[in-house]
């Protein structure tokens, strides 16, 4: 890693600097739009690397889009003049896919498993409904796909379904969810919901795998924390139990992904979920 001018810290205002220089323990940075949330995360990552608190592969950095991940990676790489391609920086789904590519056997998949999109998901559900004479007139295949996604976003497998979740079609959904998962496995496929759900299953059933990642990731950084859902929060808490260093940035006035299970209560309950946490606010707006 080449030498870098330590004046990078002077590019931050006082509040941003506090957030970047607070290294250990759980930290929540609350900030509105335009106050430099993502800047804080980028500079914190830089700070950890420059001061050798961690090597690039010992930091788990979660963004909400692939574009944001790519921009952050490029910016840090340019500032360091050092490639960080192998760094664990990406979306929840891409990071989970990377873990599953190393542990596919433990979840009954082959190494070349395919990740299907929502269109293929709906097509597969339709095929199963046709074969099993499941009602698609009153309840569309999209309805069933949304129901299954909703369970996955809450971390619920088909054998854990309580019928009061979807009262009208509870038994049908449970049956369809089971058949759908069986068919996915037969086809060596997963959907986006499975990526995180299977990771959690892996952590729950293979303690040596969980321990490996808990030891590996010394620091966890999370962008747009207000938009994570229950299963993503659960995934973070599994890994957090290793070194117990997590820094999340979020805006409690913004939750744009509620349609896919985002739960702002994760942000509001941060101090309960992560004991002895520090809450910082970025008040200056640019």
C-alpha positions in Angstrom: 0.0 0.0 0.0 1.5 3.3 -1.0 2.0 6.3 1.4 -1.0 8.6 1.6 -1.2 12.2 2.9 -2.9 12.0 6.3 -4.5 15.3 5.6 -7.6 13.4 4.3 -9.1 13.8 7.8 -9.1 17.6 7.3 -11.6 17.1 4.5 -14.2 16.3 7.1 -16.2 18.6 9.4 -16.1 18.1 13.2 -19.1 15.8 13.4 -18.0 13.7 10.4 -14.5 13.4 11.9 -15.8 12.1 15.2 -17.7 9.4 13.4 -14.7 8.4 11.3 -12.2 8.4 14.3 -14.5 6.4 16.6 -13.2 3.0 15.9 -14.4 0.3 18.3 -17.8 -0.9 19.4 -21.3 -0.3 17.8 -21.8 3.1 16.3 -24.9 4.6 14.6 -24.4 7.8 12.6 -27.8 9.5 12.0 -27.9 12.1 9.3 -30.3 13.7 6.8 -29.9 13.8 3.0 -26.9 16.0 2.0 -25.1 15.8 5.3 -22.4 13.4 4.1 -23.4 10.0 5.4 -21.8 8.0 2.6 -18.7 10.2 2.8 -18.4 9.2 6.5 -18.5 5.5 5.6 -16.0 5.9 2.8 -13.5 7.9 4.9 -14.0 5.5 7.8 -13.1 2.6 5.6 -10.1 4.6 4.4 -9.1 5.4 8.0 -9.2 1.8 9.0 -6.9 0.8 6.1 -4.4 3.7 6.4 -4.0 3.2 10.1 -3.8 -0.6 9.7 -6.6 -1.4 12.0 -7.5 -4.0 9.4 -6.5 -5.4 6.0 -8.9 -4.9 3.1 -10.4 -8.5 3.5 -11.0 -7.9 7.2 -13.7 -5.2 6.6 -17.2 -6.1 5.6 -18.8 -3.1 4.0 -22.5 -3.2 3.0 -24.1 -0.8 0.5 -27.7 -0.9 -0.9 -26.8 -0.9 -4.6 -24.1 -2.3 -6.8 -23.5 1.2 -8.2 -22.8 2.6 -4.7 -20.5 -0.3 -3.9 -18.6 0.2 -7.2 -18.3 4.0 -6.6 -17.0 3.5 -3.0 -14.5 0.8 -4.1 -13.2 3.0 -7.0 -12.9 6.1 -4.7 -11.0 4.2 -2.0 -8.8 2.5 -4.5 -7.9 5.9 -6.1 -7.1 7.5 -2.8 -4.9 4.6 -1.7 -3.5 4.0 -5.1 -3.9 0.4 -4.3 -6.4 -2.2 -5.8 -9.0 -3.5 -3.3 -10.9 -5.8 -5.7 -11.0 -8.7 -3.2 -12.5 -6.5 -0.5 -15.8 -7.6 1.0 -17.7 -4.5 -0.3 -21.1 -4.9 -1.9 -24.8 -5.4 -1.4 -26.3 -7.9 1.1 -27.1 -10.2 -1.8 -23.7 -10.0 -3.5 -21.9 -10.6 -0.2 -24.1 -13.6 0.7 -23.7 -15.0 -2.8 -19.9 -14.8 -2.3 -20.2 -16.8 1.0 -22.5 -19.4 -0.6 -20.2 -19.9 -3.5 -17.7 -21.2 -0.9 -20.2 -23.3 1.0 -22.6 -24.5 -1.6 -22.3 -28.2 -0.6 -23.5 -27.4 3.0 -26.9 -26.1 1.6 -27.3 -28.9 -1.0 -26.3 -26.9 -4.1 -23.7 -27.4 -6.8 -20.8 -25.0 -7.4 -22.4 -23.5 -10.5 -25.8 -22.7 -8.9 -27.9 -20.0 -10.7 -29.5 -17.0 -9.1 -32.9 -16.5 -10.8 -34.6 -13.1 -11.1 -38.2 -12.1 -10.3 -39.5 -13.0 -13.8 -38.1 -16.5 -13.6 -39.4 -16.8 -10.1 -43.0 -16.0 -11.2 -42.7 -18.4 -14.2 -41.6 -21.3 -11.9 -44.4 -20.5 -9.4 -46.9 -20.6 -12.3 -45.7 -24.0 -13.5 -46.1 -25.4 -10.0 -49.6 -23.8 -9.6 -50.7 -25.4 -12.9 -49.3 -28.8 -11.9 -50.9 -28.7 -8.5 -54.2 -27.1 -9.4 -53.5 -24.2 -7.1 -55.9 -21.3 -7.5 -54.3 -18.5 -9.7 -57.6 -16.8 -10.6 -58.4 -15.2 -7.2 -54.7 -15.1 -6.2 -52.2 -14.3 -9.0 -48.8 -15.9 -9.3 -47.3 -12.5 -8.4 -49.4 -12.5 -5.2 -47.8 -15.9 -4.3 -44.3 -14.7 -5.2 -44.8 -11.6 -3.0 -46.0 -13.8 -0.1 -43.0 -16.1 -0.4 -40.6 -13.1 -0.6 -42.3 -11.6 2.4 -41.6 -14.7 4.4 -38.0 -14.8 3.3 -37.5 -11.1 4.2 -38.6 -12.0 7.7 -36.3 -15.0 7.8 -39.1 -17.6 7.8 -38.7 -21.0 6.1 -41.8 -22.8 4.8 -41.9 -25.2 7.7 -42.0 -22.2 10.1 -45.1 -20.6 8.6 -47.9 -19.6 10.9 -51.2 -19.5 8.9 -52.2 -16.1 10.4 -49.4 -14.4 8.3 -51.6 -14.7 5.1 -55.0 -15.9 6.5 -56.8 -16.3 3.2 -54.3 -18.6 1.5 -52.1 -19.8 4.3 -52.2 -23.5 3.6 -51.8 -23.0 -0.1 -48.8 -20.7 0.4 -47.1 -23.1 2.8 -47.5 -25.9 0.3 -46.5 -23.8 -2.7 -43.4 -22.4 -0.8 -42.3 -26.0 0.0 -42.8 -27.2 -3.6 -41.1 -24.0 -5.0 -38.1 -24.5 -2.7 -37.8 -28.2 -3.6 -37.9 -27.4 -7.4 -35.3 -24.6 -7.0 -33.0 -27.1 -5.3 -33.6 -29.7 -8.0 -32.8 -27.1 -10.7 -29.7 -25.9 -8.8 -31.1 -22.4 -8.4 -31.7 -19.9 -5.7 -33.7 -16.6 -5.7 -32.6 -13.4 -4.2 -34.4 -14.1 -0.9 -32.5 -17.4 -0.6 -29.1 -15.8 -0.7 -29.5 -14.2 2.7 -31.8 -16.9 4.1 -29.4 -19.7 3.2 -26.5 -17.8 4.7 -28.4 -17.6 8.0 -29.2 -21.3 7.8 -25.5 -21.9 7.2 -24.6 -19.8 10.2 -27.2 -21.6 12.4 -26.3 -25.2 11.4 -22.5 -24.9 10.7 -20.9 -23.3 13.7 -17.4 -23.6 12.1 -18.6 -21.5 9.1 -20.1 -18.8 11.4 -16.9 -18.7 13.5 -14.8 -18.4 10.3 -16.6 -15.2 9.2 -16.9 -13.8 12.8 -13.1 -14.0 13.1 -12.4 -12.7 9.6 -14.5 -9.5 9.8 -12.9 -7.2 12.3 -15.1 -4.3 11.3 -18.6 -4.1 9.7 -19.8 -0.9 7.9 -23.4 -0.5 6.7 -24.8 2.2 4.5 -28.5 3.2 4.4 -29.2 1.3 7.6 -32.8 2.6 7.8 -33.6 0.4 4.7 -32.6 -3.0 5.9 -35.2 -5.7 6.6 -35.4 -8.3 9.4 -33.4 -11.0 7.8 -30.6 -8.6 6.9 -30.5 -7.4 10.5 -30.3 -11.0 11.7 -27.4 -11.7 9.2 -25.5 -8.7 10.5 -26.0 -9.7 14.2 -24.6 -13.2 13.5 -21.3 -11.7 12.1 -21.2 -8.9 14.6 -20.9 -11.3 17.5 -17.2 -11.9 16.5 -15.4 -8.6 17.1 -18.4 -6.5 18.0 -17.4 -3.5 15.8 -20.1 -2.1 13.6 -20.7 1.3 12.2 -24.1 2.0 10.5 -25.2 5.2 8.8 -28.8 6.0 8.2 -31.6 8.5 8.2 -34.6 7.8 10.3 -36.7 10.1 8.1 -35.9 8.1 5.0 -37.1 4.5 4.4 -37.6 4.0 0.7 -37.6 0.2 0.6 -40.5 -0.6 2.9 -42.2 -2.3 0.0 -39.6 -5.1 0.2 -39.6 -5.5 3.9 -37.4 -2.7 5.1 -38.0 -2.0 8.7 -37.0 1.3 10.2 -37.4 -0.2 13.7 -34.0 -1.8 13.2 -32.6 1.7 13.2 -34.8 2.9 16.1 -33.8 -0.2 18.2 -30.1 0.1 17.5 -29.2 0.5 21.2 -31.2 -2.6 22.1 -29.7 -4.7 19.3 -26.1 -3.6 19.9 -25.3 -3.0 23.5 -23.1 -0.1 24.7 -23.5 1.7 21.3 -22.6 5.3 20.4 -25.1 7.5 18.6 -23.7 10.4 16.6 -25.6 13.0 14.5 -24.4 14.8 11.4 -26.2 18.2 11.7 -24.5 20.2 8.9 -26.2 20.0 5.6 -24.4 20.6 2.3 
